[in-house]
Amino acid sequence: MSSIRRHLARLRNFAPKALMGQWCDFWLADEAPEHQNFSPESLGGSTVRMVLVVSDPDGVFNHAVATGATSLWPVVDQKYGWRIGRVVDPFGHHWEIGKPIDRSS
């Protein structure tokens, strides 16, 4: 088994446990085809859905747009119980920014 396949196998076993409810680093890098890192623009779209859960989705969304992201749809309350919006960053990565709506009050 190649070292890349071993790494991916470890990542598949590790990532769900490490990311669910835990703090972790999350890195994005420039496109580097020689390392099999492609941008969403090169692929004609993203292969992942990223949701950034934050306490102030409106503020984070507005900051993202002010610093170069493009609004795809604004932050609004959704019928499925989330306040969420979507931006695309200058590199073509799509980000949903939101949080669950507290309906206990």
Residue, then its C-alpha position, 0 to 999 in steps of 0.5 A: m500500500s502506498s504511503i498516500r493510501r495509508h495516510l488516507a486510510r488513517l484520515r478516514n478513521f481519524a477525521p470523524k472522531a477528531l472533528m466532531g465536537q472538537w477544536c481542530d485546525f482547518w487549512l486551505a492551500d493554493e492550488a498545487p496540481e503536482h501535489q493533487n491539490f486542485s481549486p474548485e475553479s479548476l474542477g468546475g465546482s467544489t467537491v465538499r460542502m463546508v459549514l462554518v458554525v459560529s455564534d454570530p453568523d451575520g457578523v462573520f458573513n459580513h466580514a467575509v464579504a467585506t474582505g473579498a468573498t462573494s455573497l451567494w445567499p444572505v444569512v436568513d432564518q431557514k425553516y429547518g432551524w438554522r440561521i445561515g448564508r453562503v459565500v464563495d471565497p476568492f479561490g472558489h471555495h463555498w462556505e455556509i456560515g450559520k448556527p442552529i436557531d435557539r427555539s427554546s425561548 
